[in-house]
Amino acid sequence: MNISVNGQRKTILIAKLTMALEELGYKHMKLATALNGEFISVNERNNTNLKEGDKLEVLSPQQGG
């Protein structure tokens, strides 16, 4: 299925958000996620299914200063 990830079109095979994040290369990373503008907590990711055309935002903490 085709979704948007941080503004870029991506094709994924897995609809479950947790597994899709792994498929996209985000395995074992501390992340914040939003799906179609709504925050999705870590606990909700396993129960969240993606669908064609969804817009996923993935944010990771940055160090610096």
C-alpha positions, 0 to 999 in steps of 0.5 A: 500500500502507498502512504506518505511518511514525513512527506515522502511517498512510501510503499509498505507491505504491512498495515500494522503501525508497529510492524510498518515502522520496522519495515521502514527502518525505525526498529528499536528507535525512540520515536513520536508518531502521528497518523493523519495529524493525530498523535499515536502513543507507543501503546496505541501503535500495536492496535493502529492499522494503516490504510492506503493514502495515510499520512504518517509523521515520524519524529526522533529526538535530536541531540545538540545545542 
